[in-house]
């Protein structure tokens, strides 16, 4: 049951995060839409049905930014029942041979360090409410990731974080859910795969 529960979602200014925020609001949750682009977050909040909601600027690669978002959520709603570490990027579609190490690092910074920052910042509040941590992985955690190897690597790391947390936090009455999505119609897929001829060639 989600009525009255407080849910913080990172990367919720568009795509999967925005769709999740809408669904949660329909089910009666208080939704905090956190995104690096606060204008996008505010636009999502303005569309949410029947919800007490909050739009926040949040850069998941910066722990102090995530900590501030958690603090502001707690000030507004009293705590966090569910945190959804949704923020992520695909990176450039290319073979590993064609990628610079810095490009790999950028994907890891958002998709791995950003998830760790989100979990770390929100964990105590979620524990206090015996709530849930939700991690967004991908089918690329276990399928061939040729063409998007850094993304696949990052989502495999997220999977293992979820497996470990589920065991560690069980004694606190907290569950960890890991979601594995395939290709869905979002800006990330449209710009990162559909519109990139190199990515299309690699996928082929």
C-alpha angles and dihedrals in degrees: 000000000000104000107129094000118135115233124186114198123187121209089021098139092099145349121022093355093054092047090050091050090053093050092048092049090052088055091054102260125144101239128206111198108202120184140152086241106059093188089060090047091051091050090054092049090051089060098048115115121234094339141139097222141167132204117211137180109236133168105196092199088067115067093202090055092053091044089053091051090051091048093050091048091052092048091051101040107015098248146338125275098177131019119193114199095205105142111114146140132212100213125210118326105241144118116272087247089063098043126092116226089242090061090054089048092053092056091047091048093059102029100040110017090038092054091046090050091050094049093044094049096047102034100093093050092048091049092051089056096039088237138145140274115211121198123192111221126159142228083257087074086080107012126082105284099194108153093022101045096145090052091048091048091051094050091049087054090051089051092055092047089055094049092051096044092051089061097039096048099040092091088058093054091251123132128204119210123193118200121205112201127183123208109321130179102266135130089258093059095039094052099029100045115003096050097038114088092195091054091047091052091050092047089051 
